[in-house]
Amino acid sequence: MPVSAIEVSGLSKHFGSLKAVDSVSFSVAEGEIFGLLGPNGAGKTTTISMLATMLFPSNGKAKVAGHSLEDHDAVRNSIGIVFQDPSLDDELTGMENLMFHARIYHIPRKERGPRAMEVLKLVGLEDRASSLVKTYSGGMKRRLEIARGLMHKPKILFLDEPTLGLDPQTRRAVWDQVRTLNKKHGVTIILTTHYMEEADQLCDRIAIMDHGRIIALDTPDKLKASLGGDVITILTPDAGKLEKCLQVKAPATIKQVDGGLVVTSKRGDKAAPKILSIAHNRGIRVDSINVKKPSLEDVFIQHTGRSIREREASTTEVMRAVYNTGWGK
C-alpha cells in the first residue's frame, strides 16, 4: 500500500456561523499530485491553511508528513508553501529573497548559496538571480516563489492557486515546473485551483469542493467516467417543459443549468437527434445543442446542479467572518 504523506479526518473550520470547511476527509500518497478543485469560497485555501498550521481547526484531525497539526515546527519543517497572493520582496533580487528564506529556516550558512542556485536552476531562473524581483514577469515571480518554497527541501509542497492571473502560455510553463518537481524530484504536491483544465492536466487525484465539503474524489478519468457517457447541452427558453418530456425517455440523467438542460447519454450522437425531434413535436424552441465528452465542469454540474462559474464569487463573506471571529482562533 502507498505511504500517506497527508491524512485528514473530519477536518472543519468555522468562523462564527460560517462553515468554511465542513468535516472533510482525504489522504494524499507520497509522490502524488493531489488537487482541491472548486470555485472561490469553496474552502480550498482554508483547508491547506489548516494543514500548513496557519489556522487552528475547529474540529477534526490531520497528519502531515507523519506529524499531527499540534506539532507546528515539525509540520512546517516538512512542507513548502506558495501562497495565492504574491509574497516576494520586489526590492530584493531573486537570490536575496531565497537567502532571506534560508535564514528563516536556519539553513547552515555554507549551504545557502549552493542550495539557492540549485532551486533557481530547477525553475529556470539562474540567469536572473541578481535581478531585482520588480523586473520579473508574473510567471517568473511565480517560479521564484516555487523555488523559495523548495529551499529547505520539504517533503510536501502546497501550491495555492499557482497560476492565478497568468496568461495561458505562462500557465503551461508553470505546469511543466510542477510536473518536473513531482516526477523527477519526488516532491508530493497538493494544489488548489478553480481551473478545470489545470486540475485535469496535473493531478493524479482530485477532490472537488463546494460550500466547504468534498462532493467527489477520484482520478480525473474516473470522475468524468462516473457521468456514464457523453454530455449534451441544450439551450432553450422552455427548459422545464423539455425536461418533463425527456424524463419519460431518460430519467435521472437531466439537469437544468444556465437556462438550459444538460443531458448525459452513452451515445450522444444518437440521443441528440432524438431530443431535437421530441422538442420539434412538442413545439419547444431549441436555440442550440452541443454534444461533447464529459469534463470536470460537467462532474461539478452533476453534483451541484450548477456550473462552477455560477459559484465563483468574492471571498468577502469568508474574510469578514475571519476578522469578526479572530484569525486562527
Buried (B, 14 or more C-beta within 10 A) or exposed (E): EEEBBBBBEEBBBBBEEBBBBBBBBBBBBBBBBBBBBBBBBBBBBBBBBBBBBBBEBBEBEBBBBBBEBEBEEBBBBBBBBBBBEEEBEEEBBBBBBBBBBBEEBEBEEEEBEEBBBBBBEBBBBBEBBEBBBEEBEBBBBBBBBBBBBBBBBBBBBBBBBBBBEBEEEBBBBBBEBBBBBBEEEEBBBBBBBBBBBBBBBBBBBBBBBBBBBBBBBBEBEEBBEEBEBBBBBBBBEBBEBBBEBBEEBBEEBBBBBBEBBBBBBEEBEEBBEEBBEBBEEEEBEBEEBEBEEBBBBBBBBBBBEBBBEBBEEEBEEBEEBBEEBEEEE
